[in-house]
Amino acid sequence: MPTDTVSSLIQSITSRLSAVGIEDAGIDARLLLRSAFGWTAADQLGQLLDPPPSDKLDHLESLVARRCTQEPLQYITGNTEFFRRNFHVDENVLIPRPETEQIVVQTLAFIRERKISNPRIADVCTGSGAIAVTLALEMPAAEVHGTDISAGALTIAQQNATDLSAELDLYEGDLLDPLSGEFDVIVSNPPYILSTALTSLQPEVDREPNLALDGGIDGLDVIRPLFAGIAERLKPTASAAYVEIDPPIADAVMQLALETFPHTGISLLADLAGLTRCIAIEHT
Ligand SMILES: C[S@@+](CC[C@H](N)C(=O)[O-])C[C@H]1O[C@@H](n2cnc3c(N)ncnc32)[C@H](O)[C@@H]1O
């Protein structure tokens, strides 16, 4: 790598990443450099014409080499942003997506509208804890519980809860099984990708845990028992469940919801890109 200035180093990394098909090569180059050097965006901007720190170039090279293998940028830098906060991530967890913030927004709106003062909330399939930690921080009076079947994911969720000073309880186990009692709100972003679609994912998504992605032949392997659990564990009035879904399975999820929750308000919600992304199940 040319190392005379930070600017030329960024250009050189950008070319290498572009050459292996990385879409936002320029952005990734800057973020990898900041991560390797421990710099903020302002540090980087202020030193564009300076020589880079020579003692950190080997570390930078190792990060660039990883990105060249299509490893997701967030696993390499070890963090991502969700609802304006920084979350730690590694290969044990799905990288939280911006569209999942909708579940947080819906939950906050529901609890405020219904004036539920100490809501009991379950985040099933919590992964990095992005949803559960955010809800606990946005609503300090809430009692938040998160579950995941992956011990590795729960380690990351606990780390995020500790680092962000969120108070919540995390449990290892299947769906709602580790939890007792009824809930005002149940949220979940379960694995929902059709098994047949798993082979054609972007290379980066392919590096995320299969357990976080694979929804089985019809995408409903986890959603089916999840809905059964929600039907049992949601309070009968003034309660809601918000479950993220994949647009191609929206009709099947709606059909399943109509069968499972016959006397409940059910609606499909679109994300900012206009794609059906969430099913809302609300008891008045
Ligand atoms: C799509 S990820 C969602 C992670 C996080 N909630 C988010 O939105 O970024 C799904 C998570 O469900 C977990 N999972 C898969 N099957 C499960 C089950 N039967 N019970 C509990 N968790 C499960 C996976 O380990 C993974 O962490």
The ligand as a Tripos MOL2 file, in Angstrom:
@<TRIPOS>MOLECULE
LIG
   27    29     1     0     0
SMALL
NO_CHARGES

@<TRIPOS>ATOM
      1 C1        -32.7750  -12.3640   12.4600 C.3       1 LIG1
      2 S1        -31.8150  -12.5630   13.9430 S.3       1 LIG1
      3 C2        -32.4230  -11.1560   14.8320 C.3       1 LIG1
      4 C3        -31.4480  -10.5600   15.8000 C.3       1 LIG1
      5 C4        -31.8810   -9.2000   16.3850 C.3       1 LIG1
      6 N1        -33.1470   -9.3000   17.0770 N.3       1 LIG1
      7 C5        -31.9560   -8.1410   15.3160 C.2       1 LIG1
      8 O1        -33.0710   -7.7440   14.9590 O.co2     1 LIG1
      9 O2        -30.9170   -7.6860   14.8360 O.co2     1 LIG1
     10 C6        -32.6510  -13.9440   14.6370 C.3       1 LIG1
     11 C7        -32.1090  -14.4780   15.9710 C.3       1 LIG1
     12 O3        -32.9700  -15.5530   16.3670 O.3       1 LIG1
     13 C8        -32.2310  -16.5380   17.0350 C.3       1 LIG1
     14 N2        -33.0290  -17.7700   17.0090 N.ar      1 LIG1
     15 C9        -33.1950  -18.6440   15.9900 C.ar      1 LIG1
     16 N3        -34.0660  -19.6130   16.3410 N.ar      1 LIG1
     17 C10       -34.4640  -19.3360   17.6110 C.ar      1 LIG1
     18 C11       -35.3610  -19.9670   18.5280 C.ar      1 LIG1
     19 N4        -36.0350  -21.0690   18.1910 N.pl3     1 LIG1
     20 N5        -35.5220  -19.4100   19.7470 N.ar      1 LIG1
     21 C12       -34.8570  -18.2810   20.1000 C.ar      1 LIG1
     22 N6        -33.9980  -17.6420   19.2790 N.ar      1 LIG1
     23 C13       -33.8080  -18.1560   18.0440 C.ar      1 LIG1
     24 C14       -30.9050  -16.5630   16.3000 C.3       1 LIG1
     25 O4        -29.8990  -17.0990   17.1010 O.3       1 LIG1
     26 C15       -30.7050  -15.0760   15.9730 C.3       1 LIG1
     27 O5        -29.9320  -14.4410   16.9700 O.3       1 LIG1
@<TRIPOS>BOND
     1     1     2 1
     2     2     3 1
     3     2    10 1
     4     3     4 1
     5     4     5 1
     6     5     6 1
     7     5     7 1
     8     7     8 2
     9     7     9 1
    10    10    11 1
    11    11    12 1
    12    11    26 1
    13    12    13 1
    14    13    14 1
    15    13    24 1
    16    14    15 ar
    17    14    23 ar
    18    15    16 ar
    19    16    17 ar
    20    17    18 ar
    21    17    23 ar
    22    18    19 1
    23    18    20 ar
    24    20    21 ar
    25    21    22 ar
    26    22    23 ar
    27    24    25 1
    28    24    26 1
    29    26    27 1
@<TRIPOS>SUBSTRUCTURE
     1 LIG1         1 GROUP 0 **** ****
